[in-house]
Amino acid sequence: MPFVIDHTINKRDAILYYTDGVTDTSNALGERFDEERLIKSFSRLCQQSLKSKDILNKIYKILDEFT
């Protein structure tokens, strides 16, 4: 049976789609970027009233600095 969530999306809401390649990224110490780190980064960036493309670019930068 499919998993369905019914949720209203408001004008200022943000959705982040990502693959496991993002959360499975690891640094030289073997630490994974993981979902918690991605959510914290995304939430912090959304509070800055940035455009979508700027949030995405900053997430790329965060990932790059992590690795």
VEXDREN-2710 file (C-alpha; in Angstrom, 1 decimal):
% VEXDREN-2710
k/r/px/py/pz
1/MET/0.0/0.0/0.0
2/PRO/1.4/3.4/-0.9
3/PHE/2.4/5.9/1.8
4/VAL/0.4/9.1/1.5
5/ILE/0.7/12.3/3.5
6/ASP/-1.9/15.0/3.1
7/HIS/-0.4/18.4/3.9
8/THR/-1.2/21.9/2.8
9/ILE/1.9/23.8/1.4
10/ASN/1.9/27.5/2.2
11/LYS/3.5/30.2/0.2
12/ARG/6.6/30.5/2.4
13/ASP/7.1/26.8/3.0
14/ALA/10.1/25.1/1.6
15/ILE/10.6/21.5/0.5
16/LEU/14.0/19.8/0.1
17/TYR/14.2/16.7/-2.1
18/TYR/17.5/14.8/-1.9
19/THR/19.0/11.4/-2.6
20/ASP/20.8/9.2/-0.2
21/GLY/24.0/10.3/-1.9
22/VAL/23.8/13.6/0.1
23/THR/23.3/12.0/3.5
24/ASP/25.8/9.2/2.8
25/THR/28.6/11.6/2.0
26/SER/31.4/11.2/4.4
27/ASN/34.5/13.2/5.4
28/ALA/38.1/12.1/5.9
29/LEU/37.3/11.0/9.5
30/GLY/34.6/8.6/8.1
31/GLU/31.7/10.7/9.6
32/ARG/28.6/10.7/7.5
33/PHE/26.9/14.0/6.6
34/ASP/23.6/12.3/7.7
35/GLU/20.0/13.4/7.6
36/GLU/20.1/15.4/10.8
37/ARG/23.0/17.6/9.6
38/LEU/21.2/18.2/6.3
39/ILE/17.9/19.2/8.1
40/LYS/19.7/21.5/10.5
41/SER/21.6/23.2/7.6
42/PHE/18.4/23.5/5.5
43/SER/16.3/24.9/8.4
44/ARG/19.0/27.4/9.2
45/LEU/19.3/28.6/5.6
46/CYS/15.5/28.8/5.2
47/GLN/15.4/31.2/8.2
48/GLN/17.6/33.6/6.2
49/SER/14.9/34.4/3.6
50/LEU/17.2/33.3/0.8
51/LYS/16.0/32.4/-2.7
52/SER/15.8/28.7/-3.5
53/LYS/18.8/28.7/-5.7
54/ASP/20.9/30.4/-3.0
55/ILE/19.8/27.8/-0.5
56/LEU/20.8/25.0/-2.8
57/ASN/24.2/26.6/-3.6
58/LYS/24.9/27.1/0.1
59/ILE/24.0/23.4/0.8
60/TYR/26.5/22.5/-2.0
61/LYS/29.1/24.6/-0.2
62/ILE/28.4/23.1/3.2
63/LEU/28.8/19.6/1.7
64/ASP/32.0/20.6/0.0
65/GLU/33.4/22.0/3.3
66/PHE/32.3/18.9/5.2
67/THR/34.2/16.6/2.8
END
